[in-house]
Amino acid sequence: MAHHDPQILCCGEALVDLLPGPDGRPQAHPGGGVFNTALALGRLGIRTGFFWPLSRDAHGQLLGTCLTAAGVDISACPRVDRPTTRAILHLTDGQARYSFEDEGSAGRMLGIADLPASVPGALVFGGISLVAEPCGSAMEALFTRHAASCATMIDPNIRPAFVTDATACRARLGRMLPAAGIVKLSVEDLAWLAPDPAAHVQGLLAAGVRLVCVTDGARGVTAHLPGHRLHEPARPVQVADTVGAGDSFNAGLLAALHGAGVLSRAGLARLTPGQVQAALRHGVAAAAITVSRPGADPPWAHEM
């Protein structure tokens, strides 16, 4: 690891979002759910590491530079000659739809042999890195290896357009989510995962998940922990677009839990409703800043 060992390692996809620029030609913007969370954590001043193969192509260089500028440690990232995954974004009234170019990409071909030997006490997983193969199996192996000893958070951030085998995807999430410490789902994720969303949340808590956060866009976020249900409304803001909102929420939540000294396997077991409410508030504040400006441009600590 680098000179400042990370306190949180974000494990999952980095890609470029291709958005129409001012001249109508596509412009590459750094993206990927887990990348955005790592970027936001770094900007919030948390010692963060990132793990995902980075291409040696121009897009891969852009991704690495962007993380490094936010103080994120990328020393765990394998460097490879395959291309960077591209997400082609289609915006309709500010809402994003994606199509992906991922065949044989740098991240997609991640294997179990590429996994880091040592990890810090808190790990974040999610996004499309859990869907494709062989990377999905490698990420599940990394999670399984450390789920019993680390504080783990999963945000599946489901993109139905990217899921070619829904049965396999639901099966993987069915193995991983119940073993996580924190699960974050949007209402859309929950509807895609389970016919009975409320029963699904209760099932996760019964399996030992310490905190389940369900985000509902402008309606804010509801958190479930054993014996408690909490709500935090969204901030009223002028929305530029919703790109990266959930990823910034995750970072704000994790930063607050880390600040409270509970972002460990043992710490999550003694989470109090007050700690969770404060963390929800911080997460919602981070998301509000992100949606107020175009693209996934999460806040810096001084903006909070």
C-alpha positions in Angstrom: 0.0 0.0 0.0 1.1 3.6 -0.4 2.6 6.0 2.2 -0.8 6.5 3.9 -2.5 3.1 4.2 -6.1 3.5 3.2 -8.9 3.2 5.8 -11.5 2.2 3.2 -10.8 0.3 -0.1 -13.4 0.8 -2.8 -13.5 -2.3 -5.1 -15.3 -2.1 -8.4 -15.7 -0.5 -11.8 -14.0 2.6 -13.2 -15.1 3.5 -16.7 -15.7 6.6 -18.8 -19.2 8.0 -19.4 -19.4 9.4 -23.0 -21.6 12.5 -22.9 -22.4 14.9 -25.7 -20.1 17.9 -25.3 -20.9 21.6 -26.1 -20.1 20.9 -29.8 -22.3 17.8 -29.8 -19.3 15.4 -30.0 -18.9 12.8 -27.2 -16.7 13.8 -24.3 -15.2 11.3 -21.8 -16.1 11.8 -18.2 -14.6 9.6 -15.5 -17.3 7.4 -14.0 -18.4 4.0 -12.6 -20.4 3.7 -9.4 -17.5 2.4 -7.2 -15.1 4.9 -8.8 -17.4 7.8 -8.0 -17.7 6.6 -4.4 -13.9 6.4 -4.1 -13.5 9.8 -5.6 -16.1 11.3 -3.3 -14.5 9.7 -0.2 -11.1 11.0 -1.2 -12.5 14.5 -1.7 -14.1 14.3 1.8 -10.7 13.7 3.3 -11.0 10.0 4.1 -7.8 7.9 3.4 -9.2 5.9 0.5 -7.8 3.2 -1.7 -9.2 2.0 -5.0 -9.0 -1.5 -6.5 -9.9 -2.2 -10.2 -7.7 -2.8 -13.2 -6.8 0.5 -15.0 -6.1 0.5 -18.7 -2.9 2.0 -20.0 -5.0 3.8 -22.6 -5.9 7.5 -22.5 -9.2 6.8 -20.7 -7.4 4.7 -18.1 -4.8 7.5 -17.5 -7.7 10.0 -17.0 -9.3 7.8 -14.4 -6.0 7.3 -12.5 -5.2 11.0 -12.6 -8.7 12.0 -11.4 -8.4 9.6 -8.3 -4.9 10.7 -7.5 -6.0 14.4 -7.6 -8.6 13.5 -4.9 -5.9 11.9 -2.7 -7.1 8.3 -3.5 -4.4 5.6 -3.4 -4.4 3.6 -6.6 -1.3 1.5 -5.9 -3.5 -1.7 -5.7 -4.8 -1.3 -9.2 -3.3 -3.7 -11.8 -2.2 -1.8 -15.0 -3.3 -3.6 -18.2 -3.3 -3.1 -22.0 -7.0 -3.8 -22.5 -9.4 -0.9 -23.3 -11.3 1.0 -20.7 -15.1 0.3 -20.4 -17.2 3.0 -22.0 -20.8 3.8 -20.9 -22.7 5.7 -23.6 -25.1 8.0 -21.7 -28.5 9.0 -23.0 -30.1 11.8 -21.0 -33.8 12.3 -21.1 -35.1 15.2 -18.9 -31.9 14.8 -16.7 -32.5 11.1 -16.1 -29.7 8.8 -17.3 -29.9 5.7 -19.4 -26.8 3.7 -20.3 -25.5 1.4 -23.0 -22.1 -0.2 -22.3 -19.1 -1.2 -24.4 -17.3 -3.7 -22.1 -16.2 -6.7 -24.3 -12.6 -7.7 -23.3 -12.1 -4.5 -21.3 -9.5 -3.9 -18.7 -11.9 -4.4 -15.8 -14.0 -7.1 -17.2 -11.1 -9.5 -17.5 -10.1 -9.2 -13.8 -9.3 -12.6 -12.4 -8.9 -14.1 -8.9 -5.1 -14.0 -9.3 -5.3 -10.2 -9.6 -6.9 -9.7 -6.1 -5.0 -7.7 -3.5 -3.2 -9.7 -0.8 -4.0 -7.3 2.0 -7.0 -5.0 2.6 -7.9 -2.3 5.2 -10.8 -2.8 7.7 -13.5 -1.4 5.5 -14.4 -2.4 2.0 -17.0 -1.1 -0.6 -18.4 -3.2 -3.4 -21.1 -2.9 -6.0 -22.1 -1.7 -9.4 -21.6 -3.5 -12.7 -18.3 -5.1 -11.5 -20.5 -7.7 -9.8 -22.4 -8.5 -13.0 -20.0 -9.4 -15.9 -17.6 -12.4 -16.0 -14.9 -13.2 -15.1 -14.7 -10.0 -12.9 -17.9 -10.7 -11.1 -16.6 -14.0 -9.7 -13.3 -12.4 -8.7 -15.1 -9.6 -6.9 -17.4 -12.0 -5.1 -14.3 -14.0 -4.1 -12.6 -10.9 -2.7 -15.8 -10.1 -0.7 -16.2 -13.6 0.6 -12.6 -13.7 1.7 -13.0 -10.6 3.9 -16.7 -10.4 4.8 -16.3 -11.9 8.3 -13.4 -9.7 9.4 -14.1 -6.3 7.7 -16.8 -3.7 7.6 -18.4 -4.2 4.2 -20.8 -2.1 2.2 -22.5 -3.2 -1.0 -24.5 -0.9 -3.4 -25.6 -3.1 -6.4 -26.5 0.0 -8.4 -28.3 -2.3 -10.8 -28.3 -1.3 -14.5 -30.8 -3.6 -16.2 -29.4 -2.7 -19.6 -26.1 -4.2 -18.5 -27.5 -7.4 -17.0 -27.5 -10.2 -19.6 -28.3 -13.0 -17.1 -30.7 -11.7 -14.5 -31.0 -15.1 -12.8 -27.2 -15.3 -12.2 -27.1 -11.7 -11.1 -29.9 -12.1 -8.5 -28.2 -15.3 -7.3 -24.9 -13.6 -6.7 -26.5 -10.7 -4.9 -28.6 -13.3 -3.0 -25.2 -14.7 -1.7 -23.5 -11.4 -1.1 -26.0 -8.9 0.3 -27.0 -11.0 3.4 -23.3 -11.3 4.3 -22.6 -7.5 4.1 -22.5 -5.1 7.0 -24.2 -2.3 5.1 -26.5 -2.6 2.1 -27.6 0.4 0.1 -30.4 0.0 -2.5 -32.4 2.4 -4.5 -36.1 1.7 -4.7 -35.5 0.7 -8.4 -32.8 -1.8 -7.3 -35.2 -3.2 -4.7 -38.0 -3.6 -7.1 -35.7 -5.4 -9.6 -34.3 -7.7 -6.9 -37.4 -8.8 -5.1 -41.2 -9.1 -5.6 -41.8 -8.0 -2.0 -39.3 -5.1 -1.2 -40.3 -4.8 2.5 -39.9 -8.6 3.1 -36.5 -8.4 1.3 -35.2 -5.7 3.6 -36.4 -7.6 6.7 -34.7 -10.7 5.3 -31.4 -8.9 5.1 -31.7 -7.7 8.7 -32.6 -11.2 9.8 -29.5 -12.5 8.0 -27.3 -10.1 10.1 -27.0 -7.0 7.9 -26.5 -4.1 10.3 -27.9 -1.3 8.2 -30.0 -1.2 5.0 -30.4 2.2 3.3 -33.1 2.6 0.7 -32.8 5.7 -1.4 -35.8 7.2 -3.2 -34.5 10.2 -5.2 -36.2 13.4 -4.2 -38.1 11.6 -1.4 -34.9 11.0 0.5 -33.6 7.9 2.2 -35.0 5.4 4.6 -32.7 3.4 6.8 -33.5 0.1 8.5 -31.4 -1.3 11.4 -32.5 -4.0 13.9 -35.5 -2.6 15.7 -35.4 0.9 14.1 -36.6 2.6 10.9 -35.2 6.1 10.2 -35.9 8.7 7.4 -33.9 11.6 6.1 -35.5 13.8 3.6 -33.7 15.0 0.4 -32.4 18.6 0.3 -34.4 20.9 -1.9 -31.9 21.8 -4.7 -32.0 22.8 -8.4 -31.1 19.5 -10.0 -28.6 19.6 -12.9 -28.7 15.8 -13.3 -28.7 12.8 -11.0 -25.4 11.2 -12.2 -23.4 10.0 -9.2 -26.0 11.0 -6.6 -26.2 7.5 -5.0 -22.4 7.2 -5.1 -21.9 10.5 -3.3 -24.6 9.5 -0.7 -22.5 6.3 0.0 -19.4 8.3 0.5 -21.1 10.8 2.8 -22.6 8.0 4.8 -19.3 6.1 5.1 -17.3 9.3 6.0 -19.7 10.0 8.8 -19.6 6.4 10.2 -15.8 6.5 9.9 -15.8 9.8 11.8 -18.0 8.3 14.5 -15.5 5.5 14.9 -17.9 2.7 14.0 -16.7 1.8 10.5 -15.4 -1.6 11.5 -17.0 -5.1 11.8 -17.3 -4.6 15.6 -18.4 -1.0 15.3 -21.3 -1.8 12.9 -22.6 -4.3 15.5 -23.1 -1.5 18.0 -24.5 1.2 15.6 -27.0 3.5 17.3 -29.9 5.2 15.6 -28.3 8.6 16.4 -25.1 7.6 14.6 -27.1 6.4 11.6 -29.3 9.5 11.4 -26.2 11.7 11.5 -24.6 9.6 8.7 -27.8 9.7 6.6 -27.8 13.5 6.9 -24.2 13.7 5.8 -24.9 11.3 2.9 -27.9 13.3 1.7 -25.9 16.6 2.0 -23.2 15.1 -0.2 -25.7 13.9 -2.8 -27.4 17.3 -2.9 -24.2 19.0 -3.9 -23.5 16.4 -6.6 -27.0 16.6 -8.2 -26.7 20.4 -8.2 -23.9 20.3 -10.8 -23.5 18.4 -14.1 -22.1 14.8 -14.1 -20.5 12.9 -11.2 -18.7 15.8 -9.5 -18.8 15.0 -5.8 -18.2 17.7 -3.1 -14.9 18.4 -1.4 -14.7 18.5 2.4 -14.7 22.3 2.5 -18.0 22.5 0.5 -19.8 20.4 3.2 
